Each structure stands twice: as C-alpha cells, then as structure tokens.
Amino acid sequence: MQHFIRQPDNQKRAMRLFLVGCFVVTGAMVTGIMTSALRHPRSFLSAEIEPWQQAIVILIALATALMVFKRLRSWAVWEAFFTATLFLGIWYAALLVLPLPYALSFAAAITLFDLLVPRVWSHDIFYIIGASGVAISLSLWLPGDVLLVWLVGFSLYDILAGPPGGPILDLASRLVGHGVIPGLVVIGRPQDALLPLKLEKLGHTALLGAGDLVLPMALVARAALAGIYPALAVLAGVVVGALVLSRGDMLHPRAALPALAAGASVPFIILRFLSVV
C-alpha cells in the first residue's frame, strides 16, 4: 500500500472503513457471480470463455515479468496493460452470467466510462468490477493449491520489494507520476471520490495495488465453488487481514499483500484440510 503524502489522523478510521468495505463489496460480487454461474455448469466449459481466460493469465504473467525485470519504461503501455486486463476481467465475469453480446457491451461501457470520466469514484468502480472478473478467472484456471503457492510467492516478493526504496514502490510512484493509477484509490473523505486522477490532487488518498485485491479474491472465488458459506469464511479472513493492514500508522508505505494473503489463506487451508474446497 502506498500513501501519496501525509494525512490527518482523523481520516484514518474513514480510510480503514473504506478499505474494508471495498473488500466486502468485491467479495460479495465474486461470490454472487460464482453462485449464479454454478447454476449453469456448462458456462465454465464454453468456447466463448476459455480464450479470454487464457488472455487474462498471459497479460498478468507478462506484466509481472516486466515488473520484476524492469524491462518496460513506456507508461502508455503500462496503462494499456492494466486497462486491457481489467476489461477482460469484466468481460469474463459478465460472460459467466450473460450472453456474449451483452457481456461485451457491459465490459465496453464500463471501460469507456472509466476512460472518459477519469475520477477516483469511476476508477475504483472499474477496478473493483475488473478485479472481480480477474479473480474469478484465476480461480477457475488454477487449482487451489497453485493459488496458495502464488499467494505465498507474491507475498514474499512484496515483503522484499514493497518497502520504501524497493522496486514496487518505485514503479508505483513513477506510474502515478505519469498519470497511471495501478490499483484502487483508498479515500478518507467523501469529496475525494470526485478528485481527478492526478498526482497533485491525490494528497489525501492511498493506493492499494491491483494484485493486493485480485489474489485474495481468487481464493474467495475458489472457495465459492464449494458454496456460499466457504466463500464467506475466506472473505471473513480477508476482512481480518484488511483490518490488520490498516492498523497503526496507515501513512507509512508497506507491503499490503502479506496480511491479506494470510487472512485469506488460513480459512482456505482449514477448509482444504476438511475437504470442503
């Protein structure tokens, strides 16, 4: 999690509530889509869905490799990566419950609105819906054990590379400086939702990386394959992780994924041990 500048103490509680609320909304969306889609099992095997599932994984893998090896300096390309991945996530999620033309129209409308109305509130809606779709795609593409390995691996990288001076914070700072917001904007005041997506305007906000939202939600989506209650159990763990993350000095840049991953992994591993998921 990255904070742009120091914020007043009276905004900490509001930011904590906003952060937890975003995870609750995203988890509820993931669980609802999965529950609805499970009523039509053939949709998971549809030829319409599999190519987009593959495209999402390829984009994530490519962006991760470029980030790790620092091979990309074009900010426009980074923005295209984020936008394309989230667009595919929205399309994928919509394809699980809607016919192809409606799913495409919905994804295009949400993406176009985000591009035409560059405000914090529209950006966050775009990210939450897109992250939900990406999380669902990963949960159906990868086995639960592989998702756990991904969480551990990315958490370790976040611990090593996420603190101040590390490559993750350095890349995020430069992306934001060039107008590319690679994650969810966490606000502490209602009026901040109307802010334009410009670095000089985001002084009272924080940034939660896209992976910090997607990866824990992938475990929620995977648990939803076993039913609503397993999904809610994993989501409760994520909420606990978000509360732990938001304790103390929220103004200090930190690795966000470890707390969130631990919160999601513990109930998931218990459910796995009990052969529920």
ABEGO torsion letter per residue (X at the ends): XBBABBBBAAAAAAAAAAAAAAAAAAAAAAAAAAAAAAABAAAAABAAAAAAAAAAAAAAAAAAAAAAAGABABAAAAAAAAAAAAAAAAAAAAAAABBAAAAAAAAAAAAAAAAABBBAAAAAAAAAAAAAAAAAAAAAABBAAAAAAAAAAAAAAAAAAABBGBAAAAAAAAAAAAGBBAEBBBBABAAAAABBBBAAAAAABBBBBAAAAAAAAAAAAAAAAAEAAAAAAAAAAAAAAAAAAABEBAABBBBAAAAAAAAAAAAAAAAAAAGAX
